[in-house]
Amino acid sequence: MRHLQTLSEKYKDKGLVILGFNCADDKQIALDFMRENSATFPSVLDSSDAAVKIGFYGYQMSGVPLNYIIDPEGKIVDAWYGYEEGHKQALAALEKAGLKLEGQ
């Protein structure tokens, strides 16, 4: 989570938008987790049947956290579970989406 926050802060002025979507946890648990991890990027917290259906059937989630890189035209460039600092797959997907990364 902290790595996503770092990416958000570093590249938001270059057009990167990080949006969390949690359809699996109780709202208070999710809010506490976001607060404990100092996450300031927007996050949708919705465990309604409709949200679960969209997440698990519409976007083929099989667990959380699932990360997507979506290009400016709204197309999914890549998706994966988890995030590690310096994650090559994430950085490659960001570049493929058109984000110019510093020092990469």
N, CA, C and O atoms as CSV, one atom per row, in Angstrom:
chain,resi,resn,atom,element,x,y,z
A,1,MET,N,N,0.820,-1.194,0.000
A,1,MET,CA,C,0.000,0.000,0.000
A,1,MET,C,C,0.863,1.256,0.000
A,1,MET,O,O,0.576,2.214,-0.718
A,2,ARG,N,N,1.909,1.247,0.800
A,2,ARG,CA,C,2.775,2.434,0.862
A,2,ARG,C,C,3.449,2.699,-0.487
A,2,ARG,O,O,3.681,3.851,-0.854
A,3,HIS,N,N,3.760,1.633,-1.217
A,3,HIS,CA,C,4.392,1.815,-2.522
A,3,HIS,C,C,3.427,2.465,-3.506
A,3,HIS,O,O,3.832,3.292,-4.323
A,4,LEU,N,N,2.152,2.094,-3.429
A,4,LEU,CA,C,1.159,2.742,-4.290
A,4,LEU,C,C,1.020,4.214,-3.923
A,4,LEU,O,O,0.880,5.060,-4.806
A,5,GLN,N,N,1.056,4.526,-2.639
A,5,GLN,CA,C,0.990,5.916,-2.196
A,5,GLN,C,C,2.191,6.697,-2.721
A,5,GLN,O,O,2.046,7.831,-3.177
A,6,THR,N,N,3.366,6.098,-2.658
A,6,THR,CA,C,4.575,6.747,-3.169
A,6,THR,C,C,4.454,7.014,-4.666
A,6,THR,O,O,4.788,8.102,-5.134
A,7,LEU,N,N,3.976,6.019,-5.420
A,7,LEU,CA,C,3.770,6.218,-6.857
A,7,LEU,C,C,2.778,7.341,-7.116
A,7,LEU,O,O,2.988,8.175,-7.996
A,8,SER,N,N,1.699,7.357,-6.346
A,8,SER,CA,C,0.676,8.392,-6.507
A,8,SER,C,C,1.283,9.773,-6.307
A,8,SER,O,O,1.067,10.673,-7.119
A,9,GLU,N,N,2.031,9.943,-5.245
A,9,GLU,CA,C,2.639,11.238,-4.949
A,9,GLU,C,C,3.674,11.632,-6.002
A,9,GLU,O,O,3.735,12.790,-6.414
A,10,LYS,N,N,4.477,10.677,-6.430
A,10,LYS,CA,C,5.571,10.973,-7.357
A,10,LYS,C,C,5.090,11.325,-8.763
A,10,LYS,O,O,5.679,12.183,-9.422
A,11,TYR,N,N,4.014,10.663,-9.230
A,11,TYR,CA,C,3.625,10.807,-10.629
A,11,TYR,C,C,2.252,11.433,-10.859
A,11,TYR,O,O,1.782,11.468,-11.996
A,12,LYS,N,N,1.602,11.925,-9.812
A,12,LYS,CA,C,0.268,12.500,-10.013
A,12,LYS,C,C,0.295,13.704,-10.954
A,12,LYS,O,O,-0.654,13.918,-11.707
A,13,ASP,N,N,1.369,14.487,-10.919
A,13,ASP,CA,C,1.471,15.645,-11.813
A,13,ASP,C,C,1.768,15.246,-13.251
A,13,ASP,O,O,1.699,16.082,-14.152
A,14,LYS,N,N,2.099,13.972,-13.477
A,14,LYS,CA,C,2.342,13.465,-14.827
A,14,LYS,C,C,1.135,12.721,-15.369
A,14,LYS,O,O,1.189,12.159,-16.463
A,15,GLY,N,N,0.037,12.714,-14.604
A,15,GLY,CA,C,-1.190,12.099,-15.090
A,15,GLY,C,C,-1.549,10.770,-14.466
A,15,GLY,O,O,-2.579,10.193,-14.813
A,16,LEU,N,N,-0.722,10.257,-13.543
A,16,LEU,CA,C,-1.057,8.990,-12.902
A,16,LEU,C,C,-2.169,9.197,-11.885
A,16,LEU,O,O,-2.096,10.085,-11.035
A,17,VAL,N,N,-3.185,8.375,-11.984
A,17,VAL,CA,C,-4.270,8.380,-11.003
A,17,VAL,C,C,-4.352,6.977,-10.422
A,17,VAL,O,O,-4.504,5.997,-11.152
A,18,ILE,N,N,-4.250,6.893,-9.120
A,18,ILE,CA,C,-4.437,5.617,-8.437
A,18,ILE,C,C,-5.796,5.669,-7.772
A,18,ILE,O,O,-6.112,6.601,-7.033
A,19,LEU,N,N,-6.587,4.657,-8.047
A,19,LEU,CA,C,-7.923,4.549,-7.479
A,19,LEU,C,C,-8.057,3.178,-6.859
A,19,LEU,O,O,-7.930,2.162,-7.543
A,20,GLY,N,N,-8.311,3.151,-5.574
A,20,GLY,CA,C,-8.535,1.884,-4.898
A,20,GLY,C,C,-9.981,1.444,-5.061
A,20,GLY,O,O,-10.883,2.277,-5.155
A,21,PHE,N,N,-10.200,0.150,-5.094
A,21,PHE,CA,C,-11.560,-0.409,-5.156
A,21,PHE,C,C,-11.586,-1.629,-4.256
A,21,PHE,O,O,-10.956,-2.644,-4.554
A,22,ASN,N,N,-12.313,-1.532,-3.160
A,22,ASN,CA,C,-12.378,-2.621,-2.195
A,22,ASN,C,C,-13.830,-3.063,-2.066
A,22,ASN,O,O,-14.671,-2.333,-1.540
A,23,CYS,N,N,-14.108,-4.261,-2.551
A,23,CYS,CA,C,-15.458,-4.805,-2.439
A,23,CYS,C,C,-15.476,-6.032,-1.532
A,23,CYS,O,O,-16.467,-6.761,-1.483
A,24,ALA,N,N,-14.368,-6.259,-0.808
A,24,ALA,CA,C,-14.252,-7.482,-0.024
A,24,ALA,C,C,-14.275,-7.253,1.485
A,24,ALA,O,O,-14.579,-8.177,2.239
A,25,ASP,N,N,-13.962,-6.048,1.937
A,25,ASP,CA,C,-13.827,-5.810,3.370
A,25,ASP,C,C,-14.947,-4.953,3.930
A,25,ASP,O,O,-15.600,-4.199,3.208
A,26,ASP,N,N,-15.153,-5.084,5.223
A,26,ASP,CA,C,-16.035,-4.195,5.961
A,26,ASP,C,C,-15.488,-2.767,5.816
A,26,ASP,O,O,-14.274,-2.560,5.812
A,27,LYS,N,N,-16.381,-1.801,5.701
A,27,LYS,CA,C,-15.968,-0.419,5.458
A,27,LYS,C,C,-15.001,0.085,6.529
A,27,LYS,O,O,-13.992,0.705,6.193
A,28,GLN,N,N,-15.281,-0.163,7.793
A,28,GLN,CA,C,-14.414,0.343,8.864
A,28,GLN,C,C,-13.032,-0.309,8.820
A,28,GLN,O,O,-12.025,0.361,9.048
A,29,ILE,N,N,-12.978,-1.606,8.531
A,29,ILE,CA,C,-11.691,-2.292,8.408
A,29,ILE,C,C,-10.879,-1.668,7.277
A,29,ILE,O,O,-9.684,-1.414,7.433
A,30,ALA,N,N,-11.522,-1.424,6.151
A,30,ALA,CA,C,-10.838,-0.826,5.000
A,30,ALA,C,C,-10.363,0.593,5.323
A,30,ALA,O,O,-9.236,0.956,4.988
A,31,LEU,N,N,-11.214,1.397,5.969
A,31,LEU,CA,C,-10.821,2.758,6.323
A,31,LEU,C,C,-9.646,2.761,7.298
A,31,LEU,O,O,-8.717,3.555,7.154
A,32,ASP,N,N,-9.690,1.875,8.287
A,32,ASP,CA,C,-8.589,1.775,9.243
A,32,ASP,C,C,-7.294,1.393,8.536
A,32,ASP,O,O,-6.236,1.946,8.836
A,33,PHE,N,N,-7.374,0.445,7.593
A,33,PHE,CA,C,-6.194,0.019,6.840
A,33,PHE,C,C,-5.628,1.177,6.032
A,33,PHE,O,O,-4.416,1.390,6.025
A,34,MET,N,N,-6.486,1.925,5.354
A,34,MET,CA,C,-6.026,3.064,4.553
A,34,MET,C,C,-5.364,4.101,5.462
A,34,MET,O,O,-4.309,4.638,5.124
A,35,ARG,N,N,-5.973,4.380,6.601
A,35,ARG,CA,C,-5.431,5.361,7.536
A,35,ARG,C,C,-4.079,4.897,8.089
A,35,ARG,O,O,-3.130,5.679,8.135
A,36,GLU,N,N,-3.987,3.632,8.509
A,36,GLU,CA,C,-2.742,3.088,9.060
A,36,GLU,C,C,-1.602,3.122,8.047
A,36,GLU,O,O,-0.435,3.214,8.429
A,37,ASN,N,N,-1.928,3.051,6.774
A,37,ASN,CA,C,-0.923,3.052,5.716
A,37,ASN,C,C,-0.763,4.411,5.048
A,37,ASN,O,O,-0.093,4.530,4.022
A,38,SER,N,N,-1.382,5.436,5.632
A,38,SER,CA,C,-1.269,6.818,5.150
A,38,SER,C,C,-1.647,6.968,3.682
A,38,SER,O,O,-1.055,7.775,2.965
A,39,ALA,N,N,-2.621,6.201,3.239
A,39,ALA,CA,C,-3.070,6.272,1.843
A,39,ALA,C,C,-4.006,7.460,1.671
A,39,ALA,O,O,-5.006,7.593,2.377
A,40,THR,N,N,-3.661,8.316,0.722
A,40,THR,CA,C,-4.484,9.492,0.459
A,40,THR,C,C,-5.140,9.445,-0.911
A,40,THR,O,O,-5.966,10.301,-1.226
A,41,PHE,N,N,-4.786,8.452,-1.739
A,41,PHE,CA,C,-5.430,8.354,-3.043
A,41,PHE,C,C,-6.879,7.884,-2.842
A,41,PHE,O,O,-7.180,7.207,-1.859
A,42,PRO,N,N,-7.773,8.243,-3.771
A,42,PRO,CA,C,-9.187,7.877,-3.594
A,42,PRO,C,C,-9.387,6.363,-3.660
A,42,PRO,O,O,-8.675,5.648,-4.365
A,43,SER,N,N,-10.367,5.908,-2.909
A,43,SER,CA,C,-10.668,4.484,-2.894
A,43,SER,C,C,-12.172,4.284,-2.757
A,43,SER,O,O,-12.824,4.914,-1.924
A,44,VAL,N,N,-12.703,3.408,-3.581
A,44,VAL,CA,C,-14.113,3.046,-3.519
A,44,VAL,C,C,-14.243,1.896,-2.521
A,44,VAL,O,O,-13.588,0.863,-2.666
A,45,LEU,N,N,-15.082,2.078,-1.519
A,45,LEU,CA,C,-15.337,1.049,-0.523
A,45,LEU,C,C,-16.805,0.653,-0.646
A,45,LEU,O,O,-17.691,1.373,-0.185
A,46,ASP,N,N,-17.049,-0.475,-1.261
A,46,ASP,CA,C,-18.426,-0.887,-1.520
A,46,ASP,C,C,-18.496,-2.408,-1.544
A,46,ASP,O,O,-17.982,-3.042,-2.465
A,47,SER,N,N,-19.127,-2.989,-0.539
A,47,SER,CA,C,-19.246,-4.448,-0.497
A,47,SER,C,C,-20.655,-4.916,-0.837
A,47,SER,O,O,-21.067,-6.012,-0.456
A,48,SER,N,N,-21.386,-4.074,-1.556
A,48,SER,CA,C,-22.729,-4.452,-1.987
A,48,SER,C,C,-22.650,-5.608,-2.981
A,48,SER,O,O,-21.593,-5.870,-3.555
A,49,ASP,N,N,-23.755,-6.287,-3.177
A,49,ASP,CA,C,-23.792,-7.387,-4.151
A,49,ASP,C,C,-23.381,-6.915,-5.541
A,49,ASP,O,O,-22.683,-7.628,-6.263
A,50,ALA,N,N,-23.815,-5.713,-5.914
A,50,ALA,CA,C,-23.479,-5.183,-7.240
A,50,ALA,C,C,-21.966,-4.962,-7.380
A,50,ALA,O,O,-21.384,-5.286,-8.415
A,51,ALA,N,N,-21.332,-4.408,-6.334
A,51,ALA,CA,C,-19.892,-4.165,-6.384
A,51,ALA,C,C,-19.113,-5.474,-6.431
A,51,ALA,O,O,-18.139,-5.596,-7.174
A,52,VAL,N,N,-19.540,-6.446,-5.642
A,52,VAL,CA,C,-18.883,-7.754,-5.647
A,52,VAL,C,C,-18.995,-8.390,-7.030
A,52,VAL,O,O,-18.033,-8.966,-7.538
A,53,LYS,N,N,-20.171,-8.281,-7.630
A,53,LYS,CA,C,-20.388,-8.844,-8.963
A,53,LYS,C,C,-19.461,-8.186,-9.986
A,53,LYS,O,O,-18.852,-8.868,-10.811
A,54,ILE,N,N,-19.359,-6.867,-9.926
A,54,ILE,CA,C,-18.482,-6.149,-10.849
A,54,ILE,C,C,-17.032,-6.550,-10.635
A,54,ILE,O,O,-16.316,-6.833,-11.596
A,55,GLY,N,N,-16.590,-6.578,-9.376
A,55,GLY,CA,C,-15.201,-6.893,-9.083
A,55,GLY,C,C,-14.825,-8.314,-9.451
A,55,GLY,O,O,-13.819,-8.543,-10.123
A,56,PHE,N,N,-15.634,-9.273,-9.011
A,56,PHE,CA,C,-15.244,-10.665,-9.183
A,56,PHE,C,C,-15.659,-11.261,-10.529
A,56,PHE,O,O,-15.027,-12.197,-11.017
A,57,TYR,N,N,-16.717,-10.719,-11.125
A,57,TYR,CA,C,-17.151,-11.262,-12.416
A,57,TYR,C,C,-16.805,-10.329,-13.572
A,57,TYR,O,O,-16.352,-10.783,-14.623
A,58,GLY,N,N,-17.015,-9.038,-13.384
A,58,GLY,CA,C,-16.734,-8.082,-14.455
A,58,GLY,C,C,-15.248,-7.871,-14.692
A,58,GLY,O,O,-14.811,-7.700,-15.830
A,59,TYR,N,N,-14.461,-7.883,-13.591
A,59,TYR,CA,C,-13.020,-7.645,-13.706
A,59,TYR,C,C,-12.190,-8.853,-13.294
A,59,TYR,O,O,-10.985,-8.730,-13.077
A,60,GLN,N,N,-12.812,-10.004,-13.185
A,60,GLN,CA,C,-12.145,-11.278,-12.911
A,60,GLN,C,C,-11.237,-11.270,-11.684
A,60,GLN,O,O,-10.184,-11.907,-11.690
A,61,MET,N,N,-11.635,-10.552,-10.628
A,61,MET,CA,C,-10.873,-10.591,-9.388
A,61,MET,C,C,-11.022,-11.971,-8.764
A,61,MET,O,O,-12.089,-12.581,-8.830
A,62,SER,N,N,-9.958,-12.450,-8.165
A,62,SER,CA,C,-10.074,-13.682,-7.400
A,62,SER,C,C,-9.565,-13.459,-5.983
A,62,SER,O,O,-9.488,-14.392,-5.183
A,63,GLY,N,N,-9.222,-12.226,-5.686
A,63,GLY,CA,C,-8.744,-11.836,-4.370
A,63,GLY,C,C,-8.360,-10.379,-4.396
A,63,GLY,O,O,-8.506,-9.710,-5.419
A,64,VAL,N,N,-7.875,-9.888,-3.291
A,64,VAL,CA,C,-7.447,-8.497,-3.205
A,64,VAL,C,C,-6.086,-8.446,-2.525
A,64,VAL,O,O,-5.797,-9.344,-1.735
A,65,PRO,N,N,-5.248,-7.478,-2.771
A,65,PRO,CA,C,-5.472,-6.382,-3.706
A,65,PRO,C,C,-5.116,-6.792,-5.142
A,65,PRO,O,O,-4.133,-7.492,-5.384
A,66,LEU,N,N,-5.925,-6.347,-6.053
A,66,LEU,CA,C,-5.679,-6.537,-7.476
A,66,LEU,C,C,-5.429,-5.158,-8.069
A,66,LEU,O,O,-6.230,-4.243,-7.881
A,67,ASN,N,N,-4.327,-5.009,-8.779
A,67,ASN,CA,C,-3.928,-3.718,-9.348
A,67,ASN,C,C,-4.102,-3.733,-10.859
A,67,ASN,O,O,-3.797,-4.722,-11.526
A,68,TYR,N,N,-4.592,-2.630,-11.379
A,68,TYR,CA,C,-4.740,-2.452,-12.822
A,68,TYR,C,C,-3.981,-1.204,-13.238
A,68,TYR,O,O,-3.923,-0.226,-12.493
A,69,ILE,N,N,-3.404,-1.241,-14.420
A,69,ILE,CA,C,-2.920,-0.026,-15.073
A,69,ILE,C,C,-3.874,0.198,-16.234
A,69,ILE,O,O,-4.036,-0.663,-17.099
A,70,ILE,N,N,-4.502,1.368,-16.240
A,70,ILE,CA,C,-5.477,1.724,-17.263
A,70,ILE,C,C,-4.943,2.936,-18.006
A,70,ILE,O,O,-4.571,3.936,-17.392
A,71,ASP,N,N,-4.907,2.842,-19.336
A,71,ASP,CA,C,-4.347,3.932,-20.123
A,71,ASP,C,C,-5.344,5.097,-20.222
A,71,ASP,O,O,-6.492,4.967,-19.798
A,72,PRO,N,N,-4.907,6.234,-20.783
A,72,PRO,CA,C,-5.788,7.402,-20.870
A,72,PRO,C,C,-7.073,7.167,-21.665
A,72,PRO,O,O,-8.032,7.925,-21.515
A,73,GLU,N,N,-7.110,6.140,-22.501
A,73,GLU,CA,C,-8.324,5.830,-23.257
A,73,GLU,C,C,-9.248,4.883,-22.486
A,73,GLU,O,O,-10.311,4.511,-22.982
A,74,GLY,N,N,-8.843,4.494,-21.271
A,74,GLY,CA,C,-9.677,3.630,-20.446
A,74,GLY,C,C,-9.462,2.140,-20.659
A,74,GLY,O,O,-10.229,1.329,-20.141
A,75,LYS,N,N,-8.439,1.767,-21.410
A,75,LYS,CA,C,-8.151,0.350,-21.661
A,75,LYS,C,C,-7.202,-0.198,-20.603
A,75,LYS,O,O,-6.252,0.475,-20.204
A,76,ILE,N,N,-7.463,-1.424,-20.149
A,76,ILE,CA,C,-6.582,-2.066,-19.181
A,76,ILE,C,C,-5.293,-2.481,-19.884
A,76,ILE,O,O,-5.318,-3.256,-20.840
A,77,VAL,N,N,-4.174,-1.961,-19.404
A,77,VAL,CA,C,-2.861,-2.271,-19.967
A,77,VAL,C,C,-2.313,-3.541,-19.321
A,77,VAL,O,O,-1.724,-4.381,-20.001
A,78,ASP,N,N,-2.505,-3.683,-18.009
A,78,ASP,CA,C,-1.996,-4.845,-17.287
A,78,ASP,C,C,-2.719,-4.926,-15.948
A,78,ASP,O,O,-3.315,-3.952,-15.487
A,79,ALA,N,N,-2.657,-6.097,-15.336
A,79,ALA,CA,C,-3.244,-6.306,-14.008
A,79,ALA,C,C,-2.426,-7.358,-13.277
A,79,ALA,O,O,-1.908,-8.287,-13.896
A,80,TRP,N,N,-2.309,-7.215,-11.963
A,80,TRP,CA,C,-1.564,-8.169,-11.146
A,80,TRP,C,C,-1.974,-8.004,-9.691
A,80,TRP,O,O,-2.581,-7.005,-9.306
A,81,TYR,N,N,-1.631,-9.001,-8.901
A,81,TYR,CA,C,-1.901,-8.959,-7.468
A,81,TYR,C,C,-0.664,-8.486,-6.719
A,81,TYR,O,O,0.454,-8.900,-7.028
A,82,GLY,N,N,-0.868,-7.616,-5.732
A,82,GLY,CA,C,0.226,-7.138,-4.897
A,82,GLY,C,C,1.058,-6.070,-5.575
A,82,GLY,O,O,0.833,-5.737,-6.738
A,83,TYR,N,N,2.023,-5.533,-4.840
A,83,TYR,CA,C,2.956,-4.553,-5.394
A,83,TYR,C,C,4.210,-4.542,-4.543
A,83,TYR,O,O,4.144,-4.533,-3.314
A,84,GLU,N,N,5.334,-4.542,-5.199
A,84,GLU,CA,C,6.610,-4.419,-4.520
A,84,GLU,C,C,7.325,-3.210,-5.101
A,84,GLU,O,O,7.228,-2.940,-6.298
A,85,GLU,N,N,8.032,-2.494,-4.266
A,85,GLU,CA,C,8.774,-1.329,-4.735
A,85,GLU,C,C,9.705,-1.750,-5.867
A,85,GLU,O,O,10.429,-2.739,-5.753
A,86,GLY,N,N,9.680,-0.997,-6.950
A,86,GLY,CA,C,10.507,-1.311,-8.099
A,86,GLY,C,C,9.967,-2.436,-8.957
A,86,GLY,O,O,10.692,-2.978,-9.792
A,87,HIS,N,N,8.729,-2.790,-8.770
A,87,HIS,CA,C,8.090,-3.896,-9.488
A,87,HIS,C,C,8.191,-3.657,-10.994
A,87,HIS,O,O,7.587,-2.726,-11.527
A,88,LYS,N,N,8.948,-4.492,-11.658
A,88,LYS,CA,C,9.216,-4.300,-13.087
A,88,LYS,C,C,7.941,-4.349,-13.927
A,88,LYS,O,O,7.805,-3.581,-14.879
A,89,GLN,N,N,7.014,-5.231,-13.592
A,89,GLN,CA,C,5.766,-5.346,-14.355
A,89,GLN,C,C,4.963,-4.053,-14.249
A,89,GLN,O,O,4.418,-3.579,-15.246
A,90,ALA,N,N,4.887,-3.485,-13.057
A,90,ALA,CA,C,4.140,-2.238,-12.860
A,90,ALA,C,C,4.774,-1.087,-13.622
A,90,ALA,O,O,4.081,-0.316,-14.286
A,91,LEU,N,N,6.095,-0.972,-13.526
A,91,LEU,CA,C,6.784,0.117,-14.208
A,91,LEU,C,C,6.660,-0.007,-15.722
A,91,LEU,O,O,6.475,0.993,-16.415
A,92,ALA,N,N,6.760,-1.221,-16.233
A,92,ALA,CA,C,6.603,-1.438,-17.676
A,92,ALA,C,C,5.192,-1.084,-18.122
A,92,ALA,O,O,5.005,-0.486,-19.182
A,93,ALA,N,N,4.194,-1.452,-17.313
A,93,ALA,CA,C,2.801,-1.148,-17.661
A,93,ALA,C,C,2.547,0.355,-17.617
A,93,ALA,O,O,1.820,0.880,-18.461
A,94,LEU,N,N,3.131,1.053,-16.650
A,94,LEU,CA,C,2.979,2.505,-16.581
A,94,LEU,C,C,3.572,3.162,-17.819
A,94,LEU,O,O,2.975,4.080,-18.383
A,95,GLU,N,N,4.739,2.699,-18.242
A,95,GLU,CA,C,5.351,3.246,-19.452
A,95,GLU,C,C,4.518,2.921,-20.689
A,95,GLU,O,O,4.362,3.764,-21.572
A,96,LYS,N,N,3.986,1.703,-20.754
A,96,LYS,CA,C,3.136,1.305,-21.893
A,96,LYS,C,C,1.871,2.168,-21.947
A,96,LYS,O,O,1.338,2.440,-23.023
A,97,ALA,N,N,1.402,2.592,-20.775
A,97,ALA,CA,C,0.213,3.447,-20.700
A,97,ALA,C,C,0.539,4.895,-21.067
A,97,ALA,O,O,-0.359,5.731,-21.169
A,98,GLY,N,N,1.825,5.189,-21.265
A,98,GLY,CA,C,2.208,6.522,-21.711
A,98,GLY,C,C,2.800,7.414,-20.634
A,98,GLY,O,O,3.042,8.594,-20.883
A,99,LEU,N,N,3.040,6.877,-19.440
A,99,LEU,CA,C,3.615,7.677,-18.365
A,99,LEU,C,C,5.143,7.620,-18.454
A,99,LEU,O,O,5.735,6.542,-18.403
A,100,LYS,N,N,5.760,8.768,-18.585
A,100,LYS,CA,C,7.220,8.833,-18.662
A,100,LYS,C,C,7.772,8.833,-17.242
A,100,LYS,O,O,7.516,9.755,-16.468
A,101,LEU,N,N,8.526,7.798,-16.907
A,101,LEU,CA,C,9.046,7.644,-15.549
A,101,LEU,C,C,10.445,8.201,-15.440
A,101,LEU,O,O,11.251,8.058,-16.360
A,102,GLU,N,N,10.741,8.840,-14.309
A,102,GLU,CA,C,12.070,9.385,-14.069
A,102,GLU,C,C,13.026,8.269,-13.699
A,102,GLU,O,O,12.685,7.406,-12.891
A,103,GLY,N,N,14.209,8.274,-14.272
A,103,GLY,CA,C,15.254,7.334,-13.899
A,103,GLY,C,C,14.977,5.905,-14.320
A,103,GLY,O,O,15.608,4.982,-13.805
A,104,GLN,N,N,14.057,5.698,-15.236
A,104,GLN,CA,C,13.735,4.331,-15.666
A,104,GLN,C,C,14.257,4.120,-17.071
A,104,GLN,O,O,14.096,3.037,-17.633
